[in-house]
């Protein structure tokens, strides 16, 4: 399943960002505005390229030059993904794809195995991607695996030669990728390629907006309070910038799980669904790797009466905590009363302690762990 934001609008990135700035609670950032100017230029170039290419195809074999892509880097929570998603949302293209870089590389390895019979599997893969994708958005570009490093240089070059436009975000500048990696000298041509073929933009804002959004609101709320649903929805909308998937379920290990809402980086469950179903730690691990933020509604008091769900809740919190997932939740009771009659006392104390820590600024500033995602739910590159 490929999640997409809402359909293309008639807005340019600059108009989209100004619209966001006009909304209550949004902080307009001068450094983000500089990045938006670059995205606006690329947007205009891509729109003009599409129009000119349609004209050329009808009159000659000539084709206009493909626009140069962008490499946007900066610290965690500075708005890189937010800006990329806004750009993707605004671009009126059918042949576009947005994917987390790690997920993309997993797909690359899977497809190269499938194409092993080809004379050059990597070139066959590049041809395959080019047929379906003009704009490829890769979020959180990073390299920490020797196998990825050995593939990337040739693959990126092949994609660029075929006219695929790259838009990437990263926490590192190009020359900071794979800093102490095995055989890094073999990756240096790929770094040179990124620096030469993409315009590198440093989004060096001093503010971590992801953490700021969550630090300004209570993260744990009373389920019975009429204001809780409004507060949770408001925070969800601010974290997702109004972009959401239209489906009412997600797929984990090829199993559909109903959700209240979900977007590319935030998912919202009802407790009875996520802890009352037949789920295990592997389900929770995949969710934790895929989503930096998880919402859960109506968490009840844990007791012998709901022992199976309480056990799954323990697994879920342990997995979310270990992967630095941010949690927003409503509880039917206070944390000090979450476990009735000391139900499994040592586990109860550990989970209560972790829930308390998950509300702290220190925890909110921790980077999300997004490694090891199973891609059985994603559409294979075609």
C-alpha positions as CSV (number, residue, x, y, z in Angstrom):
1,X,0.0,0.0,0.0
2,X,1.4,3.4,-0.9
3,X,0.1,6.2,1.2
4,X,-0.4,9.6,-0.5
5,X,-1.4,13.0,0.8
6,X,-4.6,14.6,-0.5
7,X,-4.8,15.1,-4.2
8,X,-2.8,17.8,-6.2
9,X,-4.0,21.3,-5.7
10,X,-3.7,24.4,-7.9
11,X,-1.4,26.0,-5.4
12,X,2.3,26.4,-5.8
13,X,4.6,25.5,-2.9
14,X,4.9,29.2,-2.0
15,X,1.1,29.7,-1.9
16,X,0.7,26.4,0.1
17,X,3.3,27.5,2.7
18,X,1.7,31.0,3.0
19,X,-1.6,29.2,3.6
20,X,0.0,27.2,6.4
21,X,1.5,30.3,7.9
22,X,-1.9,31.9,8.1
23,X,-3.2,29.1,10.3
24,X,-3.4,29.4,14.0
25,X,-0.5,27.8,15.9
26,X,1.8,27.5,12.8
27,X,5.2,29.1,13.2
28,X,6.4,30.7,10.0
29,X,10.2,30.2,9.8
30,X,12.5,32.5,7.7
31,X,14.9,29.5,6.9
32,X,11.9,27.4,5.7
33,X,10.9,30.3,3.5
34,X,14.3,30.2,1.8
35,X,13.9,26.5,1.1
36,X,10.4,27.2,-0.1
37,X,11.8,29.6,-2.6
38,X,14.0,26.9,-4.0
39,X,11.1,24.4,-4.1
40,X,8.9,27.0,-5.8
41,X,11.6,27.4,-8.6
42,X,11.7,23.6,-9.0
43,X,7.9,23.4,-9.1
44,X,7.8,26.0,-11.8
45,X,10.5,24.3,-13.8
46,X,8.7,20.9,-13.6
47,X,5.3,22.4,-14.6
48,X,7.0,24.1,-17.6
49,X,9.0,21.0,-18.4
50,X,5.8,19.0,-18.6
51,X,4.0,21.5,-20.8
52,X,7.0,21.9,-23.2
53,X,7.6,18.2,-23.4
54,X,4.0,17.6,-24.4
55,X,4.5,20.2,-27.2
56,X,7.8,18.6,-28.3
57,X,6.4,15.1,-28.5
58,X,3.8,16.3,-30.9
59,X,6.2,18.1,-33.2
60,X,9.7,16.6,-33.1
61,X,11.9,14.1,-31.4
62,X,13.5,16.8,-29.3
63,X,12.8,17.1,-25.6
64,X,13.5,20.0,-23.1
65,X,16.2,19.7,-20.5
66,X,15.1,17.9,-17.3
67,X,15.2,20.3,-14.2
68,X,17.9,19.8,-11.6
69,X,16.7,18.3,-8.3
70,X,17.3,19.3,-4.7
71,X,19.1,17.8,-1.7
72,X,17.7,19.4,1.5
73,X,19.6,18.7,4.7
74,X,19.4,19.8,8.3
75,X,18.7,18.7,11.9
76,X,15.9,16.6,13.1
77,X,12.5,18.3,13.3
78,X,13.4,21.3,11.2
79,X,10.6,20.8,8.7
80,X,12.4,19.0,5.9
81,X,9.7,16.3,5.5
82,X,6.9,18.8,6.0
83,X,8.3,20.9,3.1
84,X,8.9,17.8,0.9
85,X,5.3,16.6,1.5
86,X,3.9,20.0,0.7
87,X,5.9,20.1,-2.6
88,X,4.7,16.6,-3.5
89,X,1.2,17.6,-2.7
90,X,1.2,20.6,-4.9
91,X,3.0,19.2,-8.0
92,X,0.4,18.2,-10.7
93,X,2.2,15.1,-11.8
94,X,0.9,11.6,-12.1
95,X,4.4,10.0,-12.4
96,X,5.7,10.9,-9.0
97,X,6.6,8.9,-5.9
98,X,7.4,9.8,-2.3
99,X,9.0,7.1,0.0
100,X,11.3,6.9,3.0
101,X,14.8,6.2,1.9
102,X,15.3,3.0,3.9
103,X,12.1,1.6,2.5
104,X,13.2,2.5,-1.0
105,X,16.5,0.6,-0.5
106,X,14.8,-2.5,0.8
107,X,12.6,-2.4,-2.3
108,X,15.8,-1.9,-4.4
109,X,17.4,-5.1,-3.0
110,X,14.1,-7.0,-3.4
111,X,13.8,-6.0,-7.0
112,X,17.4,-6.7,-7.9
113,X,16.9,-10.3,-6.7
114,X,13.8,-10.5,-8.9
115,X,15.7,-9.1,-11.8
116,X,18.7,-11.3,-11.3
117,X,18.2,-13.0,-14.7
118,X,18.7,-9.7,-16.5
119,X,22.1,-8.9,-18.0
120,X,22.5,-5.9,-15.6
121,X,19.8,-6.0,-12.9
122,X,20.6,-2.5,-11.7
123,X,20.1,-1.0,-15.1
124,X,16.9,-3.0,-15.6
125,X,15.7,-1.6,-12.3
126,X,16.5,2.0,-13.3
127,X,14.6,1.5,-16.6
128,X,11.7,0.1,-14.5
129,X,11.6,3.1,-12.2
130,X,11.9,5.6,-15.0
131,X,8.8,4.2,-16.7
132,X,6.7,5.0,-13.7
133,X,8.4,7.9,-12.0
134,X,9.5,11.4,-13.2
135,X,9.8,12.9,-9.7
136,X,11.3,10.6,-6.9
137,X,11.1,12.1,-3.4
138,X,13.4,10.2,-1.0
139,X,12.9,11.2,2.7
140,X,15.7,10.8,5.3
141,X,18.5,9.9,2.9
142,X,21.2,8.2,4.8
143,X,23.7,5.4,4.3
144,X,24.9,3.0,7.0
145,X,25.1,-0.2,5.1
146,X,27.9,-1.4,2.8
147,X,25.5,-3.1,0.4
148,X,23.5,0.1,0.0
149,X,26.7,2.1,-0.5
150,X,27.9,-0.2,-3.3
151,X,24.6,0.1,-5.2
152,X,23.7,3.8,-4.7
153,X,26.3,5.5,-7.0
154,X,25.4,3.5,-10.1
155,X,21.7,3.5,-9.4
156,X,21.5,7.3,-8.8
157,X,23.5,8.0,-11.9
158,X,21.3,5.7,-14.0
159,X,18.2,7.4,-12.7
160,X,19.5,10.9,-13.4
161,X,20.6,9.8,-16.9
162,X,17.1,8.6,-17.6
163,X,15.5,11.9,-16.6
164,X,14.3,11.1,-13.1
165,X,14.2,14.2,-10.9
166,X,15.4,13.6,-7.3
167,X,14.2,15.5,-4.3
168,X,15.8,14.3,-1.1
169,X,15.9,15.2,2.5
170,X,18.6,14.2,4.9
171,X,20.0,14.9,8.4
172,X,23.5,15.1,6.8
173,X,25.2,17.1,4.0
174,X,26.3,14.9,1.1
175,X,29.9,14.8,2.3
176,X,28.7,13.7,5.7
177,X,27.0,10.5,4.4
178,X,28.5,7.2,5.4
179,X,31.3,8.9,7.4
180,X,33.1,5.9,8.9
181,X,31.7,3.2,6.6
182,X,33.5,0.2,5.3
183,X,35.2,0.9,2.0
184,X,33.9,4.5,2.1
185,X,36.3,5.5,-0.7
186,X,34.0,3.5,-3.1
187,X,31.1,5.7,-2.1
188,X,32.9,9.0,-2.7
189,X,31.8,9.1,-6.4
190,X,28.2,8.9,-5.3
191,X,28.8,11.9,-3.0
192,X,30.3,13.8,-5.8
193,X,27.3,12.9,-8.0
194,X,24.9,14.3,-5.4
195,X,26.9,17.5,-5.1
196,X,27.2,17.9,-8.9
197,X,23.7,17.0,-10.0
198,X,21.5,18.2,-7.2
199,X,21.3,21.7,-5.7
200,X,22.2,21.3,-2.0
201,X,20.2,23.4,0.5
202,X,21.0,23.6,4.2
203,X,17.8,24.0,6.3
204,X,19.6,25.2,9.4
205,X,16.7,26.4,11.6
206,X,17.4,26.6,15.3
207,X,13.9,25.2,16.2
208,X,12.8,21.6,16.3
209,X,9.2,22.1,15.2
210,X,8.2,18.5,15.7
211,X,9.2,18.6,19.3
212,X,7.8,22.1,19.7
213,X,4.3,21.1,18.4
214,X,4.2,18.3,21.0
215,X,5.8,20.1,23.9
216,X,3.2,22.9,23.8
217,X,0.3,20.6,24.4
218,X,-0.5,17.8,27.0
219,X,0.2,14.5,25.4
220,X,-1.8,12.3,27.8
221,X,-5.4,13.3,28.4
222,X,-8.5,12.2,30.2
223,X,-10.7,10.0,28.0
224,X,-13.9,11.2,29.6
225,X,-13.3,14.9,29.1
226,X,-15.4,16.3,26.3
227,X,-12.4,18.6,25.3
228,X,-10.0,15.6,24.8
229,X,-11.2,14.6,21.3
230,X,-10.9,18.3,20.1
231,X,-7.4,18.6,21.6
232,X,-6.2,15.3,20.1
233,X,-7.6,16.2,16.7
234,X,-6.0,19.6,16.8
235,X,-2.6,18.2,17.6
236,X,-3.0,15.5,14.9
237,X,-3.8,18.1,12.3
238,X,-0.9,20.3,13.2
239,X,1.5,17.4,13.1
240,X,0.3,16.2,9.7
241,X,-0.2,19.7,8.2
242,X,-3.6,18.7,7.1
243,X,-2.3,15.9,4.8
244,X,-3.8,12.4,5.5
245,X,-4.5,9.1,3.8
246,X,-8.1,8.5,2.8
247,X,-8.2,4.8,3.8
248,X,-9.5,3.8,7.2
249,X,-7.0,1.0,7.8
250,X,-3.3,0.2,7.5
251,X,-1.7,-3.1,6.5
252,X,0.9,-4.7,8.8
253,X,2.3,-8.1,7.6
254,X,-0.5,-8.2,5.1
255,X,-3.2,-7.8,7.8
256,X,-5.5,-4.9,7.8
257,X,-5.7,-2.9,11.0
258,X,-8.6,-0.3,11.4
259,X,-7.4,3.2,12.3
260,X,-9.2,6.3,13.3
261,X,-6.8,8.4,11.2
262,X,-3.4,8.1,9.6
263,X,-0.9,10.0,7.5
264,X,2.6,9.3,6.4
265,X,4.1,9.8,9.8
266,X,1.2,9.6,12.3
267,X,-1.3,6.8,13.0
268,X,-4.2,6.9,15.4
269,X,-5.7,3.8,16.9
270,X,-8.5,2.9,19.2
271,X,-7.2,0.9,22.2
272,X,-9.6,-2.0,21.6
273,X,-8.4,-2.4,18.1
274,X,-4.6,-2.2,18.6
275,X,-4.5,-4.1,21.9
276,X,-7.7,-6.1,21.7
277,X,-7.0,-7.8,18.5
278,X,-4.7,-10.8,17.8
279,X,-1.5,-8.8,17.6
280,X,2.0,-9.6,18.8
281,X,5.4,-7.8,19.2
282,X,6.3,-8.1,15.5
283,X,3.1,-6.1,14.5
284,X,4.0,-3.4,17.0
285,X,7.6,-3.3,15.9
286,X,6.6,-2.7,12.3
287,X,4.2,0.1,13.4
288,X,6.9,1.6,15.6
289,X,9.4,1.6,12.7
290,X,7.0,3.1,10.2
291,X,5.4,5.8,12.3
292,X,7.3,8.4,14.4
293,X,4.1,9.4,16.2
294,X,1.3,7.1,17.5
295,X,-2.1,8.2,18.9
296,X,-4.2,5.9,21.0
297,X,-7.7,6.6,22.3
298,X,-9.5,5.3,25.4
299,X,-6.8,3.3,27.2
300,X,-8.6,1.6,30.1
301,X,-7.5,0.5,33.5
302,X,-5.5,-2.7,33.3
303,X,-6.7,-5.6,35.4
304,X,-7.2,-9.4,35.3
305,X,-10.5,-8.7,33.5
306,X,-8.7,-7.5,30.4
307,X,-5.5,-9.4,30.9
308,X,-4.8,-10.3,27.3
309,X,-5.2,-6.7,26.2
310,X,-3.1,-5.5,29.1
311,X,-0.3,-7.8,28.0
312,X,-0.4,-6.5,24.5
313,X,-0.4,-2.9,25.8
314,X,2.8,-3.7,27.7
315,X,4.4,-5.1,24.5
316,X,3.2,-2.0,22.6
317,X,4.6,0.5,25.1
318,X,7.9,-1.3,25.3
319,X,8.3,-1.3,21.6
320,X,7.2,2.3,21.2
321,X,9.6,3.4,23.9
322,X,12.6,1.5,22.6
323,X,12.1,3.0,19.1
324,X,11.6,6.6,20.5
325,X,8.1,6.8,19.1
326,X,6.1,9.8,20.3
327,X,2.8,8.9,22.0
328,X,-0.4,10.9,22.3
329,X,-3.1,9.1,24.2
330,X,-6.3,9.4,26.2
331,X,-6.6,7.3,29.4
332,X,-9.8,6.4,31.3
333,X,-7.8,6.7,34.5
334,X,-4.6,8.4,35.8
335,X,-1.2,6.8,35.3
336,X,-0.9,6.2,39.0
337,X,-4.1,4.0,38.8
338,X,-3.5,2.5,35.4
339,X,-2.9,-1.0,36.9
340,X,-5.5,-2.2,39.3
341,X,-4.4,-4.1,42.4
342,X,-0.7,-4.1,41.3
343,X,-1.5,-6.3,38.3
344,X,1.9,-7.8,37.5
345,X,3.6,-5.3,39.7
346,X,7.1,-5.2,38.1
347,X,5.7,-4.7,34.6
348,X,3.2,-2.2,35.9
349,X,5.9,-0.1,37.4
350,X,8.1,-0.3,34.3
351,X,5.3,0.7,32.0
352,X,4.1,3.6,34.2
353,X,7.7,4.8,34.4
354,X,8.1,4.7,30.7
355,X,4.8,6.5,30.1
356,X,5.9,9.2,32.4
357,X,9.3,9.6,30.6
358,X,7.6,9.6,27.2
359,X,6.0,13.0,28.2
360,X,9.4,14.7,28.9
361,X,11.2,17.1,26.7
362,X,14.3,14.8,26.8
363,X,12.3,11.9,25.3
364,X,10.6,14.1,22.7
365,X,14.0,15.2,21.4
366,X,15.2,11.7,20.8
367,X,15.5,10.7,17.1
368,X,13.0,8.2,15.9
369,X,14.3,4.7,15.0
370,X,13.0,3.7,11.6
371,X,15.2,0.7,10.7
372,X,14.2,-2.8,9.8
373,X,10.7,-2.1,8.3
374,X,9.1,-5.0,6.5
375,X,7.8,-3.9,3.1
376,X,5.3,-6.6,2.5
377,X,2.6,-3.9,2.6
378,X,4.2,-1.7,0.0
379,X,3.6,-1.7,-3.7
380,X,6.6,-3.1,-5.5
381,X,8.3,-0.8,-7.9
382,X,6.8,-1.1,-11.4
